């Protein structure tokens, strides 16, 4: 197992200290060290790939039409939110956060994507952050990267894309670190030593390998796990999503301010009752892991936004699931948000109120929530957000999601 | 400095050992390119006509296809067929690269497939993007660039990918009756990526005028490719200082022929070829000579390749490029002695675990590049901490699962690295604790990953 101890040993073998290592210098110390950049607030963007059914996660039980569309799904157990909406029990572990004002939802929101309902195109648009006037194939970068491009004194580790899924939202010219914590290179100590020799005279390979060891070092956890079998068992059980969240938290405790990763398993065409619960449980675990690992102080400066490419049909289908729709819901969590509230304007579910007579009607552009969050957290200029980060977006009034 | 044979294999081929009968001099390499396409015959890939035949039936009955159980079942069968052929085409692409004596042909194919990137998103694993390359690129690899360009611009997969199928002339018959407007996507990429290059001598007005000129060029899943006059903007259009007018496709073809010979096109693509094969900062005199040949021959690709291969820089210089993840995996399979036939018999799961999933982890989600500008060329984009860690992981794990017995690490180093092997690598491979780790070190070495 590669870890930080091995790295330090490895660097010893190269005959230099970590501080003097050329690659570490360029990466970890790039940019100004003045602490300018993004300040102290943390932003975590989670892309929920597969189209989460917002209507099942945050059920409009107070809407008189809901029950007719959802004869089985709508009757499943729920947790009370505000008298109109009820929350899926898959997120029950987050209910204390709701009570503490650290969990909110935005309902009936969507990207500008309409009519086609393809996951890939929908995710591309969500992550590119552009509108329908710009062909997606002409957009090379994602909105979080365009935001970073405007940060003075940006350091490479300011933003981190975590996990194996490509994060288009962070792609672009601004430097971003990427790592999948499951990249386990099971090298024997001997093989590692030999590779160090093989890479010794090739600076590019030497530095990439050294950085891989550094990034791969979830060392504190591993060391603790070695000594405590029960802990090792818990780690193994956590699954990839948990490891991604733990890794993101570790980075956010240090220099990283923005982290992005994705969760899959939302395309619930059938047996939604069971499948959505599993996926929500995963999301719940990720958020609880972030909160626990970040600790109260940093959690207090953290905003988590979980967004999906589109919502699902208002009516459940013949196989106990739902099909691709339009508007859905976004989840926000963290100590930096004004939670305990379902934001957004509710469009109603009467047939005339639906989009295309089948989907929840979007009443807000999901980008406006992200834009106001970035403005609230980092003080970005409205013009910049509306022209560069989300070209052509009309942000409108601040909905007050960020404290 | 390595020998011509290893330079041919690394820089212009798919790796060592060279296949029996592989040409190693520029003249022989060029002659092989003009010879019969043995690999296409031995490992065939479906053409888009085959795709269209299957998809048009359902497209013609779009309404019924939503409810008619027979059509629904048919749709399912077709989807599965497209997927199946996509996997078959992936196997064939690997098999050709492993078995080809004239491996330069497969490398050129990859270059042009990337130059004319199409990424079909949801259909990334279906046959469509392979069929596009097979139909529009492969037959013209050594012919006139203008012919390749024309085939590409007329191909359904490109028309769909760059939204040309949505483009309607603002004053066309269709726009007058039912609305619709211009989509500039194909026009822009045609100039920016496919020919003249970004920042070359064209303006936004040229893009707009070209988009108008291209209207009528479309693909319809029901009727297939056709020039549709009712979509065409009434001419004339002025692009790059020249006026194009006339009925049907003639003015489009006339423009493409001009564009293919344009000095900016000659320079842009000559440089891109040199960057791809030699160095991110290629020898200026080589690029100039290639561009000169391009203009002199009106874009004869075999002549341009000839100028590149016969230039003094062609077999000089260091291994400054990275094998991209695809090249890495293919070269490793070839180096392990696998044959095309073996790969053709791999089940899907094997393709996914050995090729597709590792490629994604190494940063090259196969047939699904990030945008129409294709994959990056610079070595720093590929030899990243994540990318290298995944290469090491692949090298340590898969050889032992693919061949039994594993080759002796030292013999493998001599076979796949030949005179490129560094003293450190040769020292290290024999000191590994297991054969599998010794083999892994060979494939993880800088020499194997550079080209």
Interface residues (C-beta under 8 A of the other chain):
Chain A: X118 X119 X120 X121 X124 X135 X137 X138 X139 X140 X164 X166 X168 X171 X178 X179 X180 X183 X184 X185 X186 X187 X188 X190 X191 X194 X195 X197 X198 X199 X200 X201 X202 X204 X205 X208 X209 X211 X212 X214 X215 X216
Chain B: X121 X122 X161 X162 X163 X183 X185 X188 X189 X360 X361 X365 X370 X371 X372 X373 X379 X380 X383 X384 X385 X386 X387 X388 X389 X390 X392 X393 X396 X422 X424 X425 X427 X428 X429 X431 X432 X433 X434 X437 X440 X441 X444 X445 X446 X449
